[in-house]
Amino acid sequence: MVRKNSQFIIATHSPILMTYPGAEVYLLTEDGIHSVGFRETEHYQLTRRFLENPEKMLCYLLNMDDR
């Protein structure tokens, strides 16, 4: 399909799919649709923070910060 210049429109929250070479990422907001780099997406940033410090993120997500 690549050789035939096929295109796909995929709605995803997956930072892995967003990094596909040549992918165009669009962010839908109240202000409209904007083309962004995948690193600018909240999904990428959240996944990165989680992978950098899973214990801290789990404490935050499970509301265990004050223990």
N, C-alpha and C positions, 0 to 999 in steps of 0.2 A: 504494500500500500504506500510505503514511503516513496518508492520509485514513480508512482503515479500521482505524487503530490496530493495525496488524500489529506483531509483535515478532520479533526475531531473537536467538538466543543464538550469539555468535561467540567462539570461543577464539582469542586472538591475542596476539602479542608486539609488534604494531605500535602505536607511540605515536600515529600519525596516526589510526588507527581508534578508539583510546581517547578521542580528543578530540571525537568526534562529539557534537553538541549533544544533551543529554538522556541520554547513555550512562551506564549504571551499570557501574562497574568493580569486579570482585571479585577479591581476591587469595586464592589457595589456598595454605595453609601447613600445617605439621605440627599447628598449633594449631586449624585449622579454616578456614572461609571468612569473609573480612572484606571489607566494602565500603570502598573507598579512592578517593581522588582520583587521577586519572591521573598527576599530578606525583609522587605517592608511590611509583609503581611503579619497580622497578629498570630496566625496559626504557626508560622515559622518561628516567630519570637518566643511564643509559649513553649513550643516543642524544644527549642534550643535551651531555654531556661530549665526545663524539666530534666533534660539529658545532662546538663552541667551540674545539677545538684538535686537528684531525685528525692533525697531524704527531706531537704528543706521544702521542696514543692509539695510533697505528700503531707507534711505537717501543716502547711498553709491550706491546702485543699481540704484537709480533714479537720480544720480549725483546731489544731493542737499547738498553736504558737505559744500559749501561755502555760504549758506544762513543763 
